Amino acid sequence: MKGEYIWFVDSDDWIEPGILKRILLAISLCAKDCFRLNYRTVTEAGKILKDYTPLKKGDESCQTGIEFLSKDFSFSFYAWSFVFNRYFLLKNNFFFTEGLIFEDLQLIPRVLRKAKCVKELPFIAYNYRQRKDSLVNSVNEKMLDSVLYILKSYQNYIPSISNDKEKKYFILLSNRIKIMFLVLLGNFENSIKKRRYLLDFKREYPSIKILIGMSLKEKICAIIYNFSLQLLCGLFDIKYLLK
């Protein structure tokens, strides 16, 4: 890539007509490390499901990456929801890990942490297609192994963070990734391998901290996990707790 700014767009999705002109105008008025884009979810046929517009027009003030993360904590770490300065990415050696599923989750929070300014743009730019055969409905071993890899990478990353506020954020993130793993595991069809994954996970992570920032459903899952592994194994359809 040779452009001054980079926008990752998935082949299944589409961008709004004329949106590049609007984004380029925003960049020309105020060049920053990163721009956050509003988006909408759509069906396979293109029917609008929901608009995600946390930022309203007139409230586009710049904020540091960690301020942005702390204010708007969610799993919306889609690479396509940001436009990045290419020099900023290269300077910090930010590259996706090859062959990894959920690679956005592994990289984007680290990228945002280093951003001196994240500027949010108030218009819908991207259409995110929702498929019936979504990942959560087709869980396989590669997906589970990818989440475990990402979790381990954050466990190794957190000790390098000296700022208490930033460290607290990434501890919360790693705990939510643990819950994410359990949700995916609840949708994994191989019951023998499922129990093996769960036993290995329990040995590696004996408990899950219940932290401010977790949703009620995440807290319930953590409580059950901490209370009884046998009970969790018995809840074969754990996904229904988290819907």
GUVO-574340 format. One line per 4 residues: their letters; for each residue x, y, z of N, C-alpha, C. Coordinates in nm, 2 decimals. Last residue first. Example, Ala and Ser with C-alpha at 12.3 -4.5 7.8 and 13.67 -1.06 7.14 Angstrom:
sa	1.28:-0.22:0.71:1.37:-0.11:0.71:1.29:0.00:0.79; 1.32:-0.57:0.78:1.23:-0.45:0.78:1.32:-0.33:0.78
This chain:
klly	-2.74:-1.45:2.51:-2.81:-1.38:2.40:-2.89:-1.27:2.46; -2.62:-1.60:2.70:-2.55:-1.48:2.66:-2.61:-1.41:2.54; -2.75:-1.83:2.76:-2.73:-1.73:2.87:-2.68:-1.60:2.82; -2.72:-1.96:2.52:-2.85:-1.90:2.55:-2.85:-1.81:2.67
kidf	-2.47:-2.07:2.52:-2.49:-1.95:2.43:-2.63:-1.88:2.47; -2.47:-2.30:2.66:-2.44:-2.18:2.73:-2.46:-2.05:2.65; -2.58:-2.57:2.63:-2.62:-2.45:2.55:-2.60:-2.32:2.62; -2.48:-2.72:2.84:-2.43:-2.74:2.70:-2.46:-2.63:2.61
lgcl	-2.40:-2.71:3.13:-2.48:-2.61:3.05:-2.44:-2.61:2.91; -2.22:-2.88:3.23:-2.36:-2.93:3.21:-2.45:-2.83:3.13; -1.99:-2.73:3.24:-2.00:-2.84:3.14:-2.14:-2.89:3.12; -2.07:-2.57:3.45:-2.05:-2.51:3.32:-2.06:-2.62:3.21
lqls	-2.07:-2.76:3.66:-2.19:-2.69:3.62:-2.18:-2.63:3.48; -1.79:-2.82:3.66:-1.89:-2.92:3.63:-2.03:-2.86:3.59; -1.68:-2.58:3.74:-1.66:-2.62:3.61:-1.76:-2.73:3.56; -1.82:-2.34:3.94:-1.82:-2.48:3.92:-1.80:-2.52:3.77
fnyi	-1.75:-2.07:3.99:-1.82:-2.15:4.09:-1.80:-2.30:4.06; -1.64:-1.96:3.76:-1.56:-1.95:3.89:-1.62:-2.05:3.99; -1.85:-1.99:3.58:-1.72:-2.05:3.55:-1.64:-2.06:3.68; -2.05:-1.84:3.70:-2.07:-1.98:3.68:-1.93:-2.05:3.66
iaci	-1.93:-1.58:3.68:-1.97:-1.64:3.81:-1.98:-1.79:3.80; -1.90:-1.55:3.40:-1.78:-1.56:3.49:-1.81:-1.62:3.62; -2.17:-1.54:3.33:-2.09:-1.64:3.27:-1.96:-1.66:3.36; -2.25:-1.31:3.46:-2.31:-1.43:3.49:-2.22:-1.55:3.45
kekl	-2.09:-1.12:3.33:-2.06:-1.14:3.47:-2.13:-1.27:3.51; -2.20:-1.12:3.08:-2.06:-1.17:3.09:-2.03:-1.20:3.24; -2.45:-1.02:3.14:-2.44:-1.16:3.08:-2.30:-1.21:3.10; -2.39:-0.76:3.21:-2.45:-0.85:3.31:-2.43:-1.00:3.26
smgi	-2.06:-0.67:3.08:-2.21:-0.67:3.08:-2.26:-0.77:3.18; -1.78:-0.50:3.23:-1.85:-0.62:3.18:-2.00:-0.61:3.18; -1.73:-0.27:3.37:-1.72:-0.27:3.22:-1.78:-0.39:3.15; -1.57:-0.40:3.64:-1.65:-0.29:3.59:-1.63:-0.28:3.44
liki	-1.52:-0.75:3.65:-1.47:-0.62:3.65:-1.58:-0.52:3.60; -1.43:-1.05:3.78:-1.56:-0.98:3.74:-1.53:-0.83:3.76; -1.19:-1.27:3.65:-1.22:-1.16:3.73:-1.35:-1.09:3.68; -1.20:-1.61:3.64:-1.22:-1.49:3.56:-1.27:-1.38:3.65
spye	-0.96:-1.87:3.72:-1.08:-1.79:3.75:-1.08:-1.67:3.65; -0.76:-2.03:3.60:-0.85:-2.08:3.71:-0.97:-2.00:3.74; -0.64:-2.07:3.32:-0.71:-1.96:3.37:-0.81:-2.01:3.48; -0.53:-2.32:3.27:-0.45:-2.20:3.24:-0.51:-2.08:3.31
rkfd	-0.73:-2.50:3.36:-0.59:-2.51:3.42:-0.51:-2.38:3.39; -0.94:-2.41:3.19:-0.95:-2.40:3.34:-0.81:-2.41:3.41; -0.84:-2.49:2.94:-0.86:-2.35:2.97:-0.87:-2.32:3.12; -0.84:-2.77:2.97:-0.72:-2.70:2.95:-0.73:-2.55:2.98
llyr	-1.12:-2.80:3.00:-1.03:-2.85:3.11:-0.89:-2.78:3.09; -1.21:-2.71:2.75:-1.26:-2.64:2.88:-1.16:-2.68:2.99; -1.10:-2.88:2.57:-1.07:-2.74:2.56:-1.10:-2.67:2.70; -1.23:-3.11:2.66:-1.09:-3.11:2.66:-1.04:-2.96:2.66
rkki	-1.50:-3.05:2.60:-1.46:-3.07:2.74:-1.31:-3.07:2.76; -1.48:-3.04:2.32:-1.52:-2.93:2.40:-1.48:-2.94:2.54; -1.41:-3.29:2.24:-1.31:-3.19:2.23:-1.35:-3.07:2.31; -1.66:-3.40:2.30:-1.54:-3.46:2.36:-1.43:-3.35:2.36
snef	-1.85:-3.26:2.14:-1.86:-3.26:2.29:-1.73:-3.31:2.36; -1.84:-3.06:1.88:-1.77:-3.18:1.93:-1.76:-3.18:2.08; -1.95:-2.80:1.84:-2.04:-2.92:1.84:-1.97:-3.05:1.89; -1.95:-2.50:2.00:-1.87:-2.60:1.94:-1.94:-2.73:1.95
ngll	-2.08:-2.31:2.15:-2.14:-2.34:2.02:-2.06:-2.44:1.94; -1.93:-2.28:2.37:-2.06:-2.33:2.39:-2.13:-2.36:2.26; -1.70:-2.17:2.26:-1.70:-2.31:2.30:-1.83:-2.37:2.32; -1.79:-1.91:2.24:-1.76:-1.98:2.12:-1.76:-2.13:2.15
vlfm	-1.81:-1.85:2.51:-1.93:-1.84:2.43:-1.91:-1.92:2.30; -1.55:-1.88:2.59:-1.65:-1.97:2.65:-1.78:-1.97:2.57; -1.43:-1.67:2.45:-1.39:-1.81:2.42:-1.49:-1.90:2.47; -1.55:-1.45:2.57:-1.57:-1.48:2.43:-1.54:-1.62:2.39
ikir	-1.44:-1.46:2.82:-1.58:-1.49:2.81:-1.61:-1.52:2.66; -1.18:-1.39:2.75:-1.20:-1.52:2.81:-1.35:-1.56:2.80; -1.22:-1.14:2.66:-1.18:-1.24:2.56:-1.20:-1.38:2.62; -1.27:-1.01:2.90:-1.38:-1.03:2.81:-1.35:-1.13:2.69
nsll	-1.01:-1.02:3.00:-1.12:-1.10:3.07:-1.24:-1.11:2.98; -0.88:-0.85:2.83:-0.84:-0.99:2.83:-0.95:-1.08:2.90; -1.01:-0.61:2.89:-1.02:-0.67:2.76:-0.99:-0.82:2.76; -0.93:-0.57:3.15:-1.07:-0.59:3.12:-1.09:-0.65:2.99
ifyk	-0.66:-0.54:3.09:-0.70:-0.65:3.18:-0.85:-0.68:3.16; -0.67:-0.30:2.94:-0.63:-0.43:2.88:-0.66:-0.55:2.96; -0.75:-0.11:3.14:-0.83:-0.14:3.02:-0.80:-0.27:2.96; -0.54:-0.13:3.32:-0.67:-0.17:3.37:-0.76:-0.20:3.25
kekd	-0.33:-0.02:3.16:-0.33:-0.16:3.21:-0.46:-0.21:3.25; -0.42:0.25:3.14:-0.41:0.16:3.02:-0.41:0.01:3.06; -0.41:0.33:3.40:-0.53:0.33:3.33:-0.53:0.24:3.21; -0.13:0.29:3.46:-0.24:0.21:3.53:-0.37:0.21:3.46
nsis	0.13:0.25:3.24:0.03:0.33:3.28:-0.09:0.25:3.34; 0.29:0.03:3.16:0.32:0.10:3.29:0.21:0.19:3.34; 0.28:-0.28:3.00:0.21:-0.15:3.01:0.24:-0.09:3.15; 0.39:-0.52:3.01:0.47:-0.42:2.95:0.41:-0.28:2.96
piyn	0.19:-0.70:3.11:0.30:-0.66:3.20:0.39:-0.55:3.14; 0.03:-0.73:2.86:-0.02:-0.64:2.98:0.10:-0.60:3.07; 0.13:-0.92:2.69:0.14:-0.78:2.66:0.12:-0.69:2.78; 0.07:-1.17:2.78:0.21:-1.14:2.77:0.23:-0.99:2.75
qysk	-0.20:-1.16:2.76:-0.14:-1.19:2.89:0.00:-1.15:2.89; -0.22:-1.12:2.48:-0.26:-1.01:2.57:-0.20:-1.03:2.71; -0.15:-1.37:2.39:-0.07:-1.25:2.35:-0.10:-1.13:2.44; -0.35:-1.53:2.50:-0.21:-1.55:2.55:-0.13:-1.42:2.51
liyl	-0.56:-1.44:2.34:-0.57:-1.42:2.48:-0.43:-1.43:2.54; -0.48:-1.52:2.08:-0.50:-1.38:2.11:-0.50:-1.35:2.26; -0.48:-1.80:2.12:-0.36:-1.73:2.08:-0.37:-1.58:2.12; -0.75:-1.84:2.18:-0.65:-1.87:2.28:-0.52:-1.80:2.25
vsdl	-0.86:-1.76:1.93:-0.89:-1.68:2.05:-0.79:-1.71:2.16; -0.74:-1.97:1.77:-0.71:-1.83:1.74:-0.74:-1.74:1.86; -0.86:-2.20:1.87:-0.72:-2.18:1.88:-0.67:-2.04:1.86; -1.12:-2.15:1.78:-1.09:-2.16:1.93:-0.94:-2.14:1.95
mken	-1.09:-2.15:1.50:-1.14:-2.03:1.57:-1.11:-2.03:1.72; -1.00:-2.41:1.46:-0.91:-2.29:1.43:-0.96:-2.17:1.50; -1.21:-2.56:1.54:-1.09:-2.56:1.62:-1.00:-2.44:1.59; -1.52:-2.37:1.49:-1.43:-2.48:1.46:-1.30:-2.47:1.55
vsnv	-1.86:-2.27:1.47:-1.73:-2.27:1.54:-1.65:-2.39:1.51; -2.08:-2.15:1.33:-1.99:-2.25:1.27:-1.86:-2.26:1.33; -2.21:-1.95:1.46:-2.29:-2.07:1.43:-2.21:-2.17:1.35; -2.03:-1.75:1.48:-2.07:-1.81:1.61:-2.15:-1.93:1.58
lsdk	-2.00:-1.67:1.21:-1.89:-1.74:1.28:-1.94:-1.82:1.40; -2.31:-1.72:1.03:-2.21:-1.64:1.10:-2.11:-1.73:1.17; -2.49:-1.79:0.82:-2.38:-1.88:0.86:-2.27:-1.81:0.93; -2.62:-1.55:0.75:-2.69:-1.65:0.83:-2.59:-1.75:0.89
rqry	-2.43:-1.25:0.78:-2.46:-1.37:0.71:-2.53:-1.47:0.81; -2.44:-0.91:0.74:-2.46:-1.01:0.84:-2.50:-1.14:0.77; -2.22:-0.66:0.62:-2.32:-0.77:0.59:-2.32:-0.88:0.69; -2.20:-0.33:0.68:-2.14:-0.46:0.73:-2.25:-0.57:0.71
nyai	-2.11:-0.05:0.52:-2.22:-0.15:0.53:-2.17:-0.28:0.56; -1.99:0.27:0.61:-1.97:0.13:0.58:-2.09:0.05:0.60; -2.05:0.53:0.69:-1.95:0.51:0.58:-1.95:0.37:0.53; -2.25:0.78:0.83:-2.24:0.64:0.80:-2.15:0.62:0.67
fple	-2.07:1.05:1.00:-2.16:0.99:0.90:-2.14:0.85:0.88; -1.89:1.17:1.18:-2.03:1.15:1.22:-2.13:1.09:1.12; -1.58:1.05:1.28:-1.66:1.11:1.18:-1.81:1.08:1.19; -1.34:1.10:1.54:-1.46:1.03:1.49:-1.54:1.11:1.39
kvck	-1.00:1.07:1.57:-1.11:1.16:1.54:-1.23:1.08:1.48; -0.76:1.01:1.79:-0.86:0.94:1.72:-0.97:1.04:1.69; -0.42:1.08:1.85:-0.55:1.14:1.82:-0.64:1.05:1.74; -0.22:0.91:1.91:-0.23:1.04:1.98:-0.36:1.11:1.96
akrl	-0.24:0.56:1.95:-0.28:0.68:1.87:-0.29:0.81:1.96; -0.18:0.34:2.10:-0.07:0.43:2.06:-0.11:0.55:1.99; -0.43:0.22:2.12:-0.36:0.26:2.24:-0.25:0.36:2.21; -0.49:0.14:1.86:-0.56:0.26:1.92:-0.49:0.31:2.04
vrpi	-0.32:-0.08:1.84:-0.30:0.03:1.75:-0.36:0.16:1.81; -0.43:-0.25:2.03:-0.29:-0.20:2.04:-0.26:-0.08:1.96; -0.69:-0.29:1.91:-0.67:-0.22:2.04:-0.53:-0.17:2.07; -0.61:-0.43:1.66:-0.66:-0.29:1.66:-0.66:-0.22:1.80
lqld	-0.50:-0.70:1.70:-0.42:-0.58:1.66:-0.48:-0.45:1.69; -0.69:-0.89:1.79:-0.55:-0.90:1.83:-0.47:-0.77:1.81; -0.92:-0.82:1.65:-0.92:-0.81:1.80:-0.78:-0.82:1.85; -0.85:-0.88:1.39:-0.87:-0.74:1.43:-0.86:-0.72:1.58
efil	-0.84:-1.15:1.38:-0.71:-1.08:1.38:-0.73:-0.93:1.42; -1.02:-1.36:1.38:-1.04:-1.25:1.47:-0.91:-1.16:1.49; -0.77:-1.60:1.29:-0.91:-1.56:1.29:-0.93:-1.46:1.40; -0.46:-1.59:1.13:-0.53:-1.58:1.25:-0.67:-1.54:1.22
getf	-0.28:-1.58:0.92:-0.35:-1.70:0.94:-0.43:-1.70:1.07; -0.05:-1.33:1.05:-0.10:-1.41:0.94:-0.17:-1.54:0.98; -0.14:-1.05:1.23:-0.08:-1.19:1.24:-0.14:-1.28:1.13; -0.09:-0.73:1.09:-0.18:-0.84:1.13:-0.10:-0.97:1.14
ffnn	0.13:-0.48:1.23:0.09:-0.57:1.12:0.00:-0.68:1.17; 0.30:-0.20:1.32:0.16:-0.27:1.33:0.13:-0.35:1.21; 0.52:-0.04:1.37:0.54:-0.19:1.34:0.41:-0.27:1.36; 0.50:0.22:1.41:0.48:0.14:1.53:0.49:-0.01:1.50
kllf	0.54:0.31:1.15:0.63:0.36:1.25:0.62:0.27:1.38; 0.32:0.20:1.02:0.46:0.15:0.99:0.55:0.19:1.10; 0.11:0.35:1.12:0.11:0.20:1.13:0.25:0.15:1.12; 0.19:0.61:1.06:0.16:0.58:1.20:0.17:0.42:1.21
yrnf	0.18:0.60:0.78:0.31:0.62:0.85:0.30:0.58:0.99; -0.09:0.57:0.73:0.00:0.46:0.70:0.13:0.47:0.77; -0.36:0.64:0.94:-0.24:0.70:0.88:-0.14:0.59:0.85; -0.67:0.46:0.89:-0.54:0.48:0.96:-0.44:0.55:0.87
vfsw	-1.00:0.45:0.96:-0.91:0.48:0.85:-0.78:0.53:0.92; -1.22:0.19:1.08:-1.12:0.30:1.11:-1.04:0.32:0.98; -1.37:-0.02:1.04:-1.44:0.09:1.10:-1.34:0.20:1.13; -1.21:-0.23:0.95:-1.28:-0.15:0.85:-1.36:-0.03:0.91
ayfs	-1.13:-0.36:1.17:-1.03:-0.28:1.11:-1.10:-0.19:1.01; -1.34:-0.37:1.45:-1.33:-0.40:1.31:-1.23:-0.31:1.25; -1.39:-0.38:1.72:-1.26:-0.35:1.68:-1.23:-0.39:1.54; -1.62:-0.38:1.91:-1.62:-0.32:1.77:-1.48:-0.28:1.72
fsfd	-1.67:-0.47:2.15:-1.59:-0.56:2.07:-1.59:-0.51:1.92; -1.62:-0.18:2.36:-1.70:-0.28:2.30:-1.61:-0.37:2.22; -1.61:0.12:2.52:-1.56:-0.01:2.52:-1.66:-0.11:2.46; -1.56:0.41:2.49:-1.65:0.33:2.40:-1.61:0.19:2.40
kslf	-1.38:0.51:2.67:-1.52:0.57:2.66:-1.61:0.48:2.59; -1.15:0.37:2.64:-1.22:0.37:2.77:-1.36:0.42:2.76; -1.08:0.43:2.37:-1.11:0.29:2.41:-1.19:0.29:2.54; -1.04:0.71:2.38:-1.15:0.65:2.30:-1.18:0.51:2.34
eigt	-0.83:0.72:2.56:-0.96:0.79:2.59:-1.07:0.73:2.51; -0.64:0.59:2.40:-0.69:0.52:2.53:-0.81:0.59:2.58; -0.61:0.77:2.19:-0.66:0.63:2.17:-0.71:0.57:2.29; -0.74:1.10:2.26:-0.63:1.00:2.26:-0.69:0.86:2.24
qcse	-0.95:1.28:2.05:-0.92:1.22:2.17:-0.81:1.12:2.16; -1.12:1.57:1.90:-1.01:1.47:1.90:-0.99:1.41:2.04; -1.47:1.61:1.84:-1.34:1.65:1.90:-1.24:1.53:1.90; -1.72:1.61:1.71:-1.61:1.54:1.65:-1.47:1.58:1.71
dgkk	-1.99:1.68:1.73:-1.92:1.63:1.85:-1.80:1.55:1.80; -2.13:1.74:1.51:-2.10:1.85:1.60:-2.02:1.81:1.72; -2.33:1.45:1.48:-2.27:1.56:1.41:-2.25:1.68:1.51; -2.25:1.19:1.71:-2.35:1.27:1.64:-2.27:1.39:1.58
lpty	-2.14:0.86:1.75:-2.10:1.00:1.75:-2.21:1.08:1.66; -2.26:0.61:1.72:-2.23:0.66:1.86:-2.20:0.81:1.86; -2.42:0.47:1.52:-2.38:0.60:1.51:-2.36:0.66:1.65; -2.51:0.21:1.35:-2.42:0.23:1.46:-2.36:0.37:1.45
dkli	-2.82:0.10:1.24:-2.72:0.20:1.23:-2.64:0.21:1.36; -2.94:-0.22:1.14:-2.92:-0.12:1.25:-2.81:-0.03:1.21; -3.03:-0.34:0.90:-3.07:-0.39:1.03:-3.06:-0.29:1.14; -3.14:-0.29:0.57:-3.07:-0.23:0.68:-3.12:-0.29:0.81
kgae	-3.08:-0.53:0.32:-3.18:-0.47:0.40:-3.11:-0.42:0.53; -2.92:-0.69:0.16:-2.90:-0.54:0.16:-2.99:-0.47:0.25; -2.93:-0.96:0.17:-3.00:-0.90:0.06:-2.98:-0.74:0.06; -2.80:-1.01:0.40:-2.73:-1.05:0.28:-2.80:-0.99:0.16
tvtr	-2.86:-0.71:0.60:-2.88:-0.85:0.57:-2.80:-0.88:0.44; -2.63:-0.49:0.77:-2.73:-0.51:0.67:-2.74:-0.66:0.65; -2.53:-0.23:1.00:-2.54:-0.38:0.97:-2.65:-0.40:0.87; -2.33:0.06:0.94:-2.46:0.00:0.97:-2.45:-0.15:0.93
ynlr	-2.11:0.30:1.10:-2.14:0.20:1.00:-2.28:0.15:1.03; -1.87:0.57:1.14:-1.99:0.51:1.17:-2.03:0.40:1.06; -1.51:0.55:1.19:-1.63:0.57:1.10:-1.75:0.50:1.16; -1.23:0.73:1.31:-1.33:0.63:1.34:-1.46:0.66:1.25
fcdk	-0.91:0.78:1.21:-1.04:0.83:1.20:-1.14:0.71:1.22; -0.57:0.85:1.32:-0.68:0.75:1.30:-0.82:0.82:1.30; -0.39:1.05:1.33:-0.34:0.91:1.33:-0.45:0.82:1.28; -0.49:1.32:1.11:-0.47:1.26:1.24:-0.42:1.11:1.22
acls	-0.54:1.63:0.96:-0.47:1.50:0.95:-0.44:1.44:1.08; -0.80:1.81:0.88:-0.73:1.77:1.01:-0.67:1.64:1.00; -0.88:1.85:0.63:-0.91:1.96:0.73:-0.83:1.93:0.85; -0.82:1.62:0.49:-0.76:1.74:0.45:-0.77:1.86:0.55
iall	-0.99:1.44:0.62:-0.85:1.43:0.64:-0.78:1.56:0.60; -1.24:1.53:0.53:-1.21:1.53:0.67:-1.06:1.53:0.70; -1.20:1.48:0.25:-1.23:1.61:0.30:-1.20:1.63:0.45; -1.19:1.20:0.26:-1.07:1.28:0.22:-1.08:1.42:0.26
irkl	-1.45:1.14:0.33:-1.34:1.10:0.42:-1.22:1.19:0.39; -1.59:1.24:0.11:-1.62:1.29:0.24:-1.51:1.26:0.34; -1.48:1.07:-0.09:-1.47:1.22:-0.10:-1.49:1.28:0.03; -1.57:0.82:-0.01:-1.43:0.85:-0.01:-1.40:1.00:-0.02
igpe	-1.85:0.82:-0.05:-1.80:0.83:0.09:-1.65:0.87:0.09; -1.99:0.77:-0.28:-1.94:0.90:-0.26:-1.86:0.92:-0.13; -2.19:0.52:-0.13:-2.16:0.59:-0.25:-2.10:0.73:-0.22; -2.04:0.33:0.14:-2.15:0.42:0.09:-2.10:0.49:-0.04
iwdd	-1.90:0.00:0.07:-1.90:0.14:0.13:-2.01:0.22:0.07; -1.98:-0.34:0.16:-1.96:-0.23:0.07:-1.97:-0.10:0.14; -1.86:-0.68:0.21:-1.93:-0.56:0.25:-1.92:-0.46:0.14; -1.70:-0.89:0.14:-1.84:-0.92:0.15:-1.92:-0.79:0.17
sdvf	-1.43:-0.80:0.15:-1.49:-0.82:0.02:-1.64:-0.85:0.02; -1.36:-0.52:0.37:-1.39:-0.67:0.35:-1.46:-0.69:0.22; -1.12:-0.28:0.37:-1.26:-0.31:0.34:-1.27:-0.45:0.30; -0.92:-0.06:0.54:-0.94:-0.20:0.51:-1.09:-0.23:0.49
wiye	-0.76:0.22:0.44:-0.89:0.18:0.49:-0.90:0.03:0.44; -0.49:0.45:0.50:-0.53:0.31:0.47:-0.67:0.28:0.52; -0.31:0.73:0.37:-0.41:0.67:0.46:-0.46:0.54:0.41; -0.13:0.77:0.16:-0.10:0.83:0.29:-0.19:0.77:0.40
gkm	-0.07:0.46:-0.03:-0.14:0.58:0.01:-0.10:0.64:0.14; 0.05:0.22:-0.08:0.13:0.34:-0.10:0.06:0.47:-0.05; 0.08:-0.12:0.00:0.00:0.00:0.00:0.09:0.12:0.00
